[in-house]
Amino acid sequence: MKGAKIQSAVLDYGDEEKNRPGLLMNPPISKDYNGTWVLIPRIGNDNFSEIQKYISCELKTSNCQISKTP
């Protein structure tokens, strides 16, 4: 892997104190998730379009910004 370019990106639920938005959210514990703690896309369960757009941007240009509102 000589000369390989390694990239990394973080998908998380952001940081309100630092005013940094994330792409995921932690919904209230409910029967919908069998009472478990989960992370889902912030724009809705099973809607990965915003995450896909972010990953695509990161692969092409890196240092992509996440908007405060979806």
N, C-alpha and C positions, 0 to 999 in steps of 0.2 A: 504494500500500500504506500510505497514511496510516492511523495508528491500529492497524496490524496488530500482533498479539502474536507475537513470534518466540521459540520455545523450542528448546533444544538438550539433548541427553542423550548420554552417552558409553557405548558398549558396549566393554568391554575384559576382560582376564583378571585384573584386580585388582592389588593390591600387598601381598605377604606381609609386608614390613617394616613397613608402616603398618596391617597387620591389616584391609585393605579388600578384601572379596570382589568378584569380577567375575562376569559372566555367560558368559564364554567361557573356553576352555582351549586350550592348545597341546599336542596329543598328540605322542608320539614320532614322529619321521620314520619312515615305513614304506611298504610297497607299497600300502597302503590309499589313500594320498594321492599316489601316483606319486613318492614320495621328496621331496615339497615340504613347506615349512613352512606350516602352516595354523592357523586358529582355528576351533573348532567350539563349539556350545553345551556348557556344562559338564555338562549332564544327559544328554548323549548326542548322537551325530551324527544330524542330521536331526530332532531334537526341539527345536523352537523355542518350545514352550509357555511356558517361564519368561521368555524374552525378550519374547514377545507380551504376557504379563501385566504385565511391567515397563513396556513402552512404553505400554500402555493406561493404567496408573496415572499415568505422566508426563504424558500428554495431558490427563487429567482433573484431577489435583491438583498435579503436579510435586513435586520433592524426595522421591521414593520411595526406600525403603531396599531393599538387596539382602541377603537372608539369607546367613549364612555357610555353611549347608548347603542344598542344593536341596530 
